């Protein structure tokens, strides 16, 4: 499976397009990525995916698509799409990782501190573009060591960020505090 990437300002770019041209543009991007066409859509394919193929003329007119003889070349938002070569390379790495049992399991906590390097058998062939590091380990508990006890004055936990000054983090309100707040509001 491939993915089509649209930036968060994609709709802002497209606000002058007709609804039909907007739809054809998105359909063209997804068709190209699904078929690994590197943003080169054969003219004969347009009727296979586009509800309003006549809207291609609008996209060509404004320069978002180019007429390149036998095919159209998508120019707008092209820099966000992965190339055929990159997709095939990622698919091959994913398949190889899957044959080896997928992502290696994490060692138990007591063994984790003993392990300093991983063996080639447990290393992924590639870093997935969707993998990212976080301060949490999906258990809801902070494992980054960024907490620094509690503030003696407030009793609130303090959070330490690299290069930042320590500051208290508010503790949750008690039931009495909520009632006191609620009683101060006129309904």
Number of C-alpha atoms within 10 A of each C-alpha: 7 16 12 16 16 14 10 8 8 12 12 9 12 14 10 10 16 13 13 16 21 19 17 22 23 15 17 24 26 19 21 23 23 15 13 18 15 18 26 22 23 15 17 9 15 20 11 10 13 20 13 14 17 14 19 23 14 16 22 16 11 10 13 16 22 19 18 12 9 11 16 20 23 22 16 18 18 16 9 11 19 17 16 18 11 10 17 13 13 17 14 14 17 19 14 15 19 12 9 13 11 13 13 12 8 9 11 8 8 8 9 10 9 9 10 7 7 8 8 8 10 15 13 17 16 13 12 11 7 5 7 7 6 10 12 11 11 9 7 8 9 13 13 10 10 13 14 12 12 14 15 10 7 12 13 16 17 19 18 16 12 7 6 8 8 14 13 17 14 11 10 9 10 9 9 9 11 11 11 11 11 11 10 8 7 5 5
